[in-house]
Amino acid sequence: MRIGELSERTGTPRRLLRYYEEQGLIVADRSANGYRDYDEFFVDRVMQIRGLLDAGLPTRIIRQILPCLDKPRVIHFPDATPEMIATLEHERDRMTERVNCLIRNRDAIAEYLDAVRTDNRPLEPTTAPS
């Protein structure tokens, strides 16, 4: 698929897709006329990259962990430094904090909705005593 279709299917601007390519996060084949041609695989890959960027990971770390996101999962990092491991642990812990915060917020909204729904229930008709 061409860059426009990948952009449309992932909601990612073409400029960002070109940036991902510059950073080595995705790779496009080139057709005879020079247009980028992406495999279907890159729809999911771009979504994974966007999720990791949204979580706060820098592209240099994302580039290193992308092989871990493929299946089958063969994880091998011959160049994993103690600094990289510490960075990943920190980012994992930060993500866990964000997930916990989101869960608390979701639960608070659910409680609020339950309360609002309970308070706004239509009153049942009462029958007058005979």
Backbone hydrogen bonds in HBPLUS format (Angstrom, degrees):
<---DONOR---> <-ACCEPTOR-->    atom                        ^
c    i                          cat <-CA-CA->   ^        H-A-AA   ^      H-
h    n   atom  resd res      DA  || num        DHA   H-A  angle D-A-AA Bond
n    s   type  num  typ     dist DA aas  dist angle  dist       angle   num
A0038-TYR N   A0001-MET O   2.64 MM  37  5.04 173.8  1.65 155.4 154.5     1
A0005-GLU N   A0002-ARG O   3.12 MM   3  5.59 122.7  2.47 109.0 121.6     2
A0006-LEU N   A0002-ARG O   3.14 MM   4  6.49 164.0  2.17 155.4 160.3     3
A0007-SER N   A0003-ILE O   2.85 MM   4  5.98 156.5  1.90 147.7 154.7     4
A0008-GLU N   A0004-GLY O   2.95 MM   4  6.17 158.3  2.00 143.6 149.3     5
A0009-ARG N   A0005-GLU O   2.85 MM   4  6.03 167.2  1.87 156.5 159.6     6
A0010-THR N   A0006-LEU O   3.06 MM   4  6.06 140.1  2.22 143.0 151.7     7
A0011-GLY N   A0007-SER O   2.83 MM   4  5.57 124.9  2.14 141.8 154.4     8
A0012-THR N   A0007-SER O   3.15 MM   5  4.85 133.3  2.38 131.7 138.4     9
A0016-LEU N   A0013-PRO O   2.99 MM   3  5.34 121.8  2.34 104.0 117.9    10
A0017-LEU N   A0013-PRO O   3.10 MM   4  6.53 153.5  2.17 149.6 157.7    11
A0018-ARG N   A0014-ARG O   2.94 MM   4  6.27 156.5  1.99 155.2 161.0    12
A0019-TYR N   A0015-ARG O   2.99 MM   4  6.28 149.1  2.09 139.9 149.0    13
A0020-TYR N   A0016-LEU O   2.81 MM   4  6.13 156.4  1.86 152.9 158.8    14
A0021-GLU N   A0017-LEU O   3.02 MM   4  6.30 151.2  2.10 142.9 150.6    15
A0022-GLU N   A0018-ARG O   2.90 MM   4  6.25 155.7  1.96 147.7 154.3    16
A0023-GLN N   A0019-TYR O   2.91 MM   4  6.19 147.5  2.02 150.1 159.3    17
A0025-LEU N   A0020-TYR O   2.85 MM   5  5.15 156.4  1.91 163.2 156.7    18
A0024-GLY N   A0021-GLU O   3.02 MM   3  5.09 158.2  2.07 105.0 111.8    19
A0029-ASP N   A0037-ASP O   2.99 MM   8  5.03 154.0  2.06 154.9 146.8    20
A0037-ASP N   A0029-ASP O   2.75 MM   8  5.03 145.2  1.86 150.3 149.8    21
A0031-SER N   A0035-TYR O   2.94 MM   4  5.41 162.3  1.97 152.9 157.9    22
A0034-GLY N   A0031-SER O   2.84 MM   3  5.16 162.9  1.87 116.6 121.3    23
A0042-PHE N   A0039-ASP O   3.05 MM   3  5.85 157.6  2.10 123.1 127.6    24
A0043-VAL N   A0040-GLU O   3.09 MM   3  5.89 168.4  2.11 124.6 128.0    25
A0045-ARG N   A0041-PHE O   3.25 MM   4  6.47 162.7  2.28 144.1 149.2    26
A0046-VAL N   A0042-PHE O   2.91 MM   4  5.76 162.8  1.94 137.3 141.1    27
A0047-MET N   A0043-VAL O   3.24 MM   4  6.47 156.7  2.30 141.6 148.0    28
A0048-GLN N   A0044-ASP O   2.90 MM   4  6.19 152.2  1.97 151.1 159.1    29
A0049-ILE N   A0045-ARG O   2.90 MM   4  6.20 160.3  1.94 151.8 157.1    30
A0050-ARG N   A0046-VAL O   2.87 MM   4  6.10 164.4  1.90 152.4 156.4    31
A0051-GLY N   A0047-MET O   3.00 MM   4  6.17 156.1  2.06 143.6 150.0    32
A0052-LEU N   A0048-GLN O   2.97 MM   4  6.25 157.4  2.02 151.5 157.3    33
A0053-LEU N   A0049-ILE O   2.85 MM   4  6.10 158.3  1.90 154.4 160.9    34
A0054-ASP N   A0050-ARG O   2.81 MM   4  5.99 159.3  1.85 148.9 155.0    35
A0055-ALA N   A0051-GLY O   2.99 MM   4  6.18 136.0  2.18 135.5 147.2    36
A0057-LEU N   A0052-LEU O   3.07 MM   5  5.70 157.5  2.12 159.2 152.0    37
A0056-GLY N   A0053-LEU O   2.89 MM   3  5.10 154.1  1.96 105.1 113.7    38
A0061-ILE N   A0058-PRO O   3.08 MM   3  5.56 130.1  2.34 110.2 121.9    39
A0062-ILE N   A0058-PRO O   3.04 MM   4  6.35 164.7  2.06 154.0 159.0    40
A0063-ARG N   A0059-THR O   2.88 MM   4  5.96 163.8  1.90 151.3 154.4    41
A0064-GLN N   A0061-ILE O   2.99 MM   3  5.15 122.9  2.32  98.8 113.6    42
A0065-ILE N   A0061-ILE O   3.04 MM   4  6.40 143.3  2.18 150.2 160.9    43
A0065-ILE N   A0062-ILE O   3.08 MM   3  5.21 124.4  2.40  98.3 112.6    44
A0066-LEU N   A0062-ILE O   2.92 MM   4  5.91 132.3  2.15 156.7 167.0    45
A0068-CYS N   A0065-ILE O   2.86 MM   3  5.38 140.9  2.01 115.9 127.3    46
A0069-LEU N   A0066-LEU O   2.90 MM   3  5.29 153.6  1.97 114.3 122.8    47
A0070-ASP N   A0067-PRO O   3.41 MM   3  5.58 162.2  2.44 102.9 108.0    48
A0080-ALA N   A0077-PHE O   3.42 MM   3  5.34 165.6  2.44 109.9 107.8    49
A0085-ILE N   A0081-THR O   3.03 MM   4  6.33 164.3  2.05 156.4 160.3    50
A0086-ALA N   A0082-PRO O   2.91 MM   4  6.09 158.4  1.96 144.5 150.7    51
A0087-THR N   A0083-GLU O   2.85 MM   4  6.08 154.5  1.92 146.4 153.7    52
A0088-LEU N   A0084-MET O   2.90 MM   4  6.17 163.0  1.93 152.8 156.9    53
A0089-GLU N   A0085-ILE O   2.90 MM   4  6.13 156.6  1.95 149.4 156.2    54
A0090-HIS N   A0086-ALA O   2.92 MM   4  6.10 158.3  1.96 147.1 153.1    55
A0091-GLU N   A0087-THR O   2.88 MM   4  6.14 162.6  1.91 152.5 157.2    56
A0092-ARG N   A0088-LEU O   2.84 MM   4  5.98 156.8  1.89 147.4 154.1    57
A0093-ASP N   A0089-GLU O   2.96 MM   4  6.15 161.3  1.99 148.4 153.1    58
A0094-ARG N   A0090-HIS O   2.90 MM   4  6.14 152.7  1.97 148.1 156.3    59
A0095-MET N   A0091-GLU O   2.89 MM   4  6.10 156.4  1.94 147.9 154.0    60
A0096-THR N   A0092-ARG O   2.93 MM   4  6.19 155.2  1.99 147.9 155.0    61
A0097-GLU N   A0093-ASP O   3.02 MM   4  6.31 153.7  2.09 144.4 150.7    62
A0098-ARG N   A0094-ARG O   3.03 MM   4  6.36 155.0  2.10 145.7 152.5    63
A0099-VAL N   A0095-MET O   2.82 MM   4  6.10 158.7  1.86 154.8 160.8    64
A0100-ASN N   A0096-THR O   2.94 MM   4  6.15 163.8  1.96 150.6 154.7    65
A0101-CYS N   A0097-GLU O   2.95 MM   4  6.16 153.2  2.03 144.9 152.5    66
A0102-LEU N   A0098-ARG O   2.87 MM   4  6.12 159.7  1.91 150.3 155.8    67
A0103-ILE N   A0099-VAL O   2.89 MM   4  6.16 155.0  1.95 151.4 158.5    68
A0104-ARG N   A0100-ASN O   2.97 MM   4  6.23 161.0  2.00 147.8 152.5    69
A0105-ASN N   A0101-CYS O   2.91 MM   4  6.18 161.2  1.95 152.4 157.8    70
A0106-ARG N   A0102-LEU O   2.80 MM   4  5.99 159.5  1.84 150.2 156.2    71
A0107-ASP N   A0103-ILE O   2.90 MM   4  6.09 163.1  1.93 152.4 156.7    72
A0108-ALA N   A0104-ARG O   2.93 MM   4  6.15 151.8  2.01 145.7 153.6    73
A0109-ILE N   A0105-ASN O   2.96 MM   4  6.19 158.8  2.01 150.0 155.3    74
A0110-ALA N   A0106-ARG O   2.93 MM   4  6.19 155.5  1.99 148.0 155.2    75
A0111-GLU N   A0107-ASP O   2.94 MM   4  6.18 156.4  1.99 146.5 152.4    76
A0112-TYR N   A0108-ALA O   2.93 MM   4  6.16 158.8  1.98 147.1 153.3    77
A0113-LEU N   A0109-ILE O   2.86 MM   4  6.10 164.0  1.88 153.0 157.0    78
A0114-ASP N   A0110-ALA O   2.93 MM   4  6.16 158.3  1.98 147.8 153.8    79
A0115-ALA N   A0111-GLU O   2.95 MM   4  6.21 158.8  2.00 149.5 155.1    80
A0116-VAL N   A0112-TYR O   2.85 MM   4  6.11 163.1  1.88 156.8 161.6    81
A0117-ARG N   A0113-LEU O   2.86 MM   4  5.97 163.5  1.88 151.1 156.0    82
A0118-THR N   A0114-ASP O   2.95 MM   4  6.09 151.8  2.03 143.5 151.4    83
A0119-ASP N   A0115-ALA O   2.93 MM   4  6.13 161.4  1.97 151.4 156.0    84
A0120-ASN N   A0116-VAL O   2.95 MM   4  6.03 138.7  2.13 143.9 154.8    85
